[in-house]
Amino acid sequence: MSKDSLTITDNRTGKTYDVPIENGTIPAIALRKIKKDETDFGLMTYDPAFMNTAACKSSITYIDGDRGILDYRGYPIEVLAEEASFLEVSYLLIYGDLPNARELELWEHEIKMHTYVHENLKGFMEGFRYDAHPMSMLVSTVSAMSSFYPEAKDIEDGENRNKQIVRLLAKMPTIAGWSYRHRRGLPYVYPDNDLSYCGNFLSMIRKFSEPKFQPDPILERALDVLFILHADHEQNCSTTAVRGVGSSKADPYTAVSAAAGALSGPLHGGANEAVLVMLREIGDKSRVPEFIKKVKTGEGRLMGFGHRVYKSYDPRAKAIKKLSEQVFEVTGKNPLLEIALELERIALEDEYFVQRRLYPNVDFYSGLIYESMQFPTDMFTVLFAIPRAAGWLAQWLELVNDPEQKISRPRQVYVGPARREYVPIQKR
Ligand code: CMC
């Protein structure tokens, strides 16, 4: 018997089974052999919210939640945030290695050549209600893209897949920028392909009558760093959505729009918006202890704190806290920062948070930066979605190329009524 195995004794039958251990996991399907009798379906695991289930093998992102480590393709996030650009990191996530100078040049050129969208897609966006949430517009418009590029359905063709990846990455800032302009009743600004990825995005947000928009280089770089920090985070809720939908061989626009929908929830990408709402509600540093008391008695959560995986300080939050100082030098200090710092100080010393290992996550400080850069709160999740598209596409590509993957189809434990007689409506 191999040492890398698990011996299970079924006390119902007295039989023992050997199950192989590989990469710290056992294949769940091996449990199916464990049966009470021949008619039994076999054992399954019960794991609501996938608390302890690996659903794929991945070589994209590594997280050690206990030690606060996050690596993309083996490179520490802190190093990438310091040294690389967002498009360089996107290439790394999608293709597995850092590009050389020529590859990066070609990649940036490809992306820039695809920033414009079909005029009818613009017309589609113009049809949204004046007060539509930008995230709703983004989710629906990305989904609508599959009707503009029907060839995207051919996901078996590598070249075709690549074309859709470039299109999606290139057009996300355009759609995001226009969702902002639409909400404010402002004319949409066409992409400026002389600018960088983030510079162009800022132009589509900020430009008015000036012939050429020039982004502030510090804010442009800050946004690029924020994009790097948000680009991937392995098997979170939205990545699970992109993989789940992608597993049916739906086209990438449909899969990415499903992921963006998952990201919009307040427990996932919507948390940065929720943090700002919370900080405004608290209103003053002196009211922080009272707020913490409420959280501890179960009246709401301290938004931007806690994580399913990180049980120490989220490395992204650390980098963002540092970045905020550079941004505030340009924009002036955000008055809500005082409240956030006080919340963090008290929470990190409080037994409730210490015991549950709740630390600031990526969303705790990012909202303050976005707000200081004059993004309204309803744009925060959109700012998360633009760079996360790189991670979703990398994960989608990995899924499509993985021979071990099939259509996603979890099992359930049925706890409803046993079969019963249908009673006609007159007799009920
Ligand atoms: N404030 C107060 N208590 C909390 C918090 C919080 N932010 N987060 C967790 N807890 C408590 C929770 O009440 C529970 O306590 P008890 O054991 O007494 O019932 C314990 O900590 C474990 O919480 P959980 O809900 O079982 O943990 P989870 O892994 O299911 O949830 C989470 C993770 C991120 C959804 C949760 O921590 C949360 O709701 N945080 C606030 C929202 C937030 O900031 N989300 C952004 C996540 S980071 C962005 C991303 O990567 O998507």
Residues whose N, C-alpha, C, O or C-beta is under 5 A from the ligand:
A	BS01	CMC	P266 L267 H268 G269 A271 V295 G300 R301 L302 M303 G304 F305 G306 H307 R308 R356 N361 V362 D363
